[in-house]
Amino acid sequence: MPTAPLTPAETDRYSRHLLLPEIGTAGQLKLKAAKVLVIGCGGLGCPVLLYLAAAGVGTLGLLDFDTVAESNLQRQVLYATADVGRPKALAAAARLGAQNPFITLVPHQTALTTANALGLLAGYDVVVDCSDNFATRYLVNDACVVLGKPLVYGAIFKFDGQVAVFNYQNGPTYRCLYPEPPAPGEAPSCAEIGVLGVLPGLVGTLQAAEVLKILAGIGEVLSGRLLVIDALGMRFQTLRFRAVPAQQQRTALEADYAAFCGEAPPAAPPAPEISAADLRAWQASGRPVQLLDVREPHEHARRHLGGRLVPLGQLAGALADLPADVPTVVHCASGARSQRAAQLLLAHGFREVYSLRGGLAGFEL
């Protein structure tokens, strides 16, 4: 279906693009006709979405199952204090719709899984990986290879960032660069080690630039090249890598990406959850309960509920020191680490274990 011509309002809005010979009206119409899926509306997803929306990408998919937490506001610039507790996909869509009423926004308030990945990605031209875990990165890569979609990748770690484009015109994939995931615990998340607030903005803006180049057909795309960013030294380095044919021949997805990456036992059922209100009532009743904090020491020092501190990475080695017959409530910052910890305890014979739903974000001291 032909793309409608630019309206006078759109012509005025995108005038700085239209002045560029490399883009012009033809390029802007390509952006208007394009459909881009952004996976993750967090630190990286926010700047990616802001700039793609401002640039006039016609349809933006926003995929995220999480809600806005107070700790997100240090770097996730799409959200305000009033958004805390709201689904990120919906809050981001509302903000972007106010920024640019000429584009279509499609929130996907769901987790990406082996079962839904191909269906969700199929309707988009370019996929942008703004996720924060290896299981999702491998899943997104494999789905893009199966579907033949270019993938714009970004990652952050404390003060360092990475940007690359995978599966572009049959170019190298994520698995060509990283054939195997790191061992569990080798690459902690931002929630565990922290991140410089402006770093996601720097990396996400570069991701957005790669998307626009792909859609408009201009410039040299970061295919077969990994851009490495050291924000502390403000140094940029480009590393070249080659396609590995064996890593490009995927015709199906893994059955369980969490198991493949060692992030959870294969097919582990979710651990039971308890709300903050129910935990307060439990404590008020005087019924015995073992509180287990699986965050890092610096997080515990800022705020805690009491109980015992055992960081998630050390939990497997501390099981013998924990009573398995006392009801246990595990908590972290948001509920993600506590869910994994609770599954581990249940797998090792602990009788009654709960993960605090929403973590400390939903618990008022």
Beta strands, then each sheet from edge to edge (+ up, - down):
strand 1: 35-39
strand 2: 59-63
strand 3: 104-108
strand 4: 126-129
strand 5: 151-157
strand 6: 160-166
strand 7: 225-230
strand 8: 235-240
strand 9: 273-274
strand 10: 290-293
strand 11: 308-309
strand 12: 328-331
strand 13: 353-356
sheet 1: 3+ 2+ 1+ 4+ 5+ 6- 7+ 8-
sheet 2: 9+ 13+ 12+ 10+ 11+
end
